[in-house]
C-alpha cells in the first residue's frame, strides 16, 4: 500500500485498488491507442466483466497516461504501476490465437511384435 500511496500522491494513479477489470469509456480510447501503437489486436467490442461483489474501481481508471510505460521511484512502485498498466491494456485485447500442429510417429519395425505409434499435439 505504501507504493500505491506514493503513486497516488504523485498523480500516477487515481485510486489504490484495482480489483475490478472493467474500464471506463474514457479509458477505452487510451487503451486502444496504446494497443495499436504496440501492434496488439483489440477485442471486437469493449469487454465488460462481472465484477466481484464489493470490487473497487477499474484499472483503466487508475492510470492517467497508459502510454507512459514506467513511473515510480522504487522497484515496488515501478512494478505496481506496470501491473496496473498492463492489466488495463490486457483486459481489452483480442482472444489469444494458437497454432497447433499434430505430429504422428510410427516405428519402422514392430517392437516386441506390436506396432508402435505416437500422436501428439504441440504449439510451435
One Martini backbone bead per residue (centre of mass of N, CA, C, O) as a GRO file, in nm:
protein
  124
    1UNK     BB    1   0.054   0.065  -0.015
    2UNK     BB    2   0.291   0.258  -0.030
    3UNK     BB    3   0.324   0.255  -0.336
    4UNK     BB    4   0.038   0.349  -0.403
    5UNK     BB    5   0.044   0.615  -0.247
    6UNK     BB    6   0.275   0.743  -0.408
    7UNK     BB    7   0.141   0.729  -0.687
    8UNK     BB    8  -0.098   0.901  -0.603
    9UNK     BB    9   0.057   1.158  -0.506
   10UNK     BB   10   0.199   1.180  -0.807
   11UNK     BB   11  -0.043   1.110  -1.027
   12UNK     BB   12  -0.041   0.802  -1.157
   13UNK     BB   13  -0.292   0.744  -0.981
   14UNK     BB   14  -0.649   0.744  -0.867
   15UNK     BB   15  -0.630   0.451  -0.728
   16UNK     BB   16  -0.554   0.170  -0.530
   17UNK     BB   17  -0.760  -0.018  -0.643
   18UNK     BB   18  -0.771  -0.334  -0.880
   19UNK     BB   19  -1.049  -0.550  -0.869
   20UNK     BB   20  -1.156  -0.430  -1.154
   21UNK     BB   21  -1.159  -0.493  -1.510
   22UNK     BB   22  -1.311  -0.253  -1.569
   23UNK     BB   23  -1.358   0.016  -1.797
   24UNK     BB   24  -1.377   0.312  -1.906
   25UNK     BB   25  -1.462   0.489  -2.179
   26UNK     BB   26  -1.217   0.675  -2.166
   27UNK     BB   27  -0.998   0.443  -2.150
   28UNK     BB   28  -1.043   0.297  -2.421
   29UNK     BB   29  -0.895   0.497  -2.605
   30UNK     BB   30  -0.618   0.464  -2.472
   31UNK     BB   31  -0.591   0.161  -2.508
   32UNK     BB   32  -0.613   0.155  -2.813
   33UNK     BB   33  -0.367   0.333  -2.877
   34UNK     BB   34  -0.156   0.152  -2.742
   35UNK     BB   35  -0.214  -0.112  -2.892
   36UNK     BB   36  -0.153  -0.007  -3.173
   37UNK     BB   37   0.144   0.086  -3.110
   38UNK     BB   38   0.210  -0.236  -3.028
   39UNK     BB   39   0.045  -0.439  -3.225
   40UNK     BB   40  -0.237  -0.494  -3.098
   41UNK     BB   41  -0.530  -0.670  -3.053
   42UNK     BB   42  -0.855  -0.602  -3.035
   43UNK     BB   43  -1.148  -0.635  -2.947
   44UNK     BB   44  -1.444  -0.605  -3.111
   45UNK     BB   45  -1.552  -0.535  -2.822
   46UNK     BB   46  -1.606  -0.422  -2.535
   47UNK     BB   47  -1.518  -0.533  -2.226
   48UNK     BB   48  -1.722  -0.702  -1.984
   49UNK     BB   49  -1.734  -0.760  -1.632
   50UNK     BB   50  -1.789  -0.942  -1.357
   51UNK     BB   51  -1.797  -0.817  -1.057
   52UNK     BB   52  -1.716  -0.835  -0.758
   53UNK     BB   53  -1.826  -0.806  -0.465
   54UNK     BB   54  -1.691  -0.494  -0.373
   55UNK     BB   55  -1.552  -0.390  -0.596
   56UNK     BB   56  -1.356  -0.177  -0.742
   57UNK     BB   57  -1.217  -0.003  -0.949
   58UNK     BB   58  -1.073   0.036  -1.244
   59UNK     BB   59  -0.768   0.023  -1.404
   60UNK     BB   60  -0.825   0.247  -1.626
   61UNK     BB   61  -0.874   0.465  -1.386
   62UNK     BB   62  -0.561   0.473  -1.277
   63UNK     BB   63  -0.433   0.565  -1.545
   64UNK     BB   64  -0.349   0.848  -1.699
   65UNK     BB   65  -0.096   0.726  -1.888
   66UNK     BB   66  -0.064   0.447  -2.084
   67UNK     BB   67   0.200   0.540  -2.253
   68UNK     BB   68   0.336   0.512  -1.982
   69UNK     BB   69   0.558   0.264  -1.876
   70UNK     BB   70   0.729   0.431  -1.642
   71UNK     BB   71   0.697   0.463  -1.283
   72UNK     BB   72   0.882   0.559  -1.015
   73UNK     BB   73   1.128   0.522  -0.750
   74UNK     BB   74   1.071   0.222  -0.707
   75UNK     BB   75   1.035  -0.108  -0.767
   76UNK     BB   76   0.749  -0.128  -0.647
   77UNK     BB   77   0.622   0.104  -0.808
   78UNK     BB   78   0.690   0.000  -1.090
   79UNK     BB   79   0.545  -0.275  -1.065
   80UNK     BB   80   0.262  -0.168  -1.004
   81UNK     BB   81   0.223   0.007  -1.252
   82UNK     BB   82   0.266  -0.216  -1.459
   83UNK     BB   83   0.026  -0.390  -1.370
   84UNK     BB   84  -0.194  -0.181  -1.419
   85UNK     BB   85  -0.137  -0.123  -1.716
   86UNK     BB   86  -0.148  -0.417  -1.831
   87UNK     BB   87  -0.433  -0.482  -1.734
   88UNK     BB   88  -0.581  -0.264  -1.888
   89UNK     BB   89  -0.495  -0.365  -2.168
   90UNK     BB   90  -0.559  -0.679  -2.159
   91UNK     BB   91  -0.879  -0.660  -2.109
   92UNK     BB   92  -0.904  -0.557  -2.442
   93UNK     BB   93  -0.804  -0.792  -2.587
   94UNK     BB   94  -0.775  -1.028  -2.789
   95UNK     BB   95  -0.783  -1.333  -2.839
   96UNK     BB   96  -0.603  -1.594  -2.843
   97UNK     BB   97  -0.377  -1.751  -3.078
   98UNK     BB   98  -0.330  -2.086  -3.196
   99UNK     BB   99  -0.081  -2.304  -3.311
  100UNK     BB  100  -0.143  -2.639  -3.419
  101UNK     BB  101   0.033  -2.948  -3.414
  102UNK     BB  102   0.047  -3.265  -3.568
  103UNK     BB  103   0.208  -3.565  -3.454
  104UNK     BB  104   0.336  -3.863  -3.624
  105UNK     BB  105   0.464  -4.174  -3.497
  106UNK     BB  106   0.642  -4.449  -3.652
  107UNK     BB  107   0.762  -4.751  -3.648
  108UNK     BB  108   0.946  -4.943  -3.864
  109UNK     BB  109   0.942  -5.154  -3.628
  110UNK     BB  110   0.836  -5.374  -3.437
  111UNK     BB  111   0.771  -5.409  -3.084
  112UNK     BB  112   0.728  -5.701  -2.964
  113UNK     BB  113   0.499  -5.734  -3.203
  114UNK     BB  114   0.430  -5.423  -3.194
  115UNK     BB  115   0.293  -5.145  -3.279
  116UNK     BB  116   0.432  -4.812  -3.304
  117UNK     BB  117   0.266  -4.519  -3.178
  118UNK     BB  118   0.243  -4.151  -3.202
  119UNK     BB  119   0.029  -3.884  -3.081
  120UNK     BB  120   0.057  -3.520  -3.101
  121UNK     BB  121   0.032  -3.192  -2.959
  122UNK     BB  122   0.175  -2.873  -3.074
  123UNK     BB  123   0.318  -2.583  -3.026
  124UNK     BB  124   0.544  -2.374  -3.198
   0.00000   0.00000   0.00000
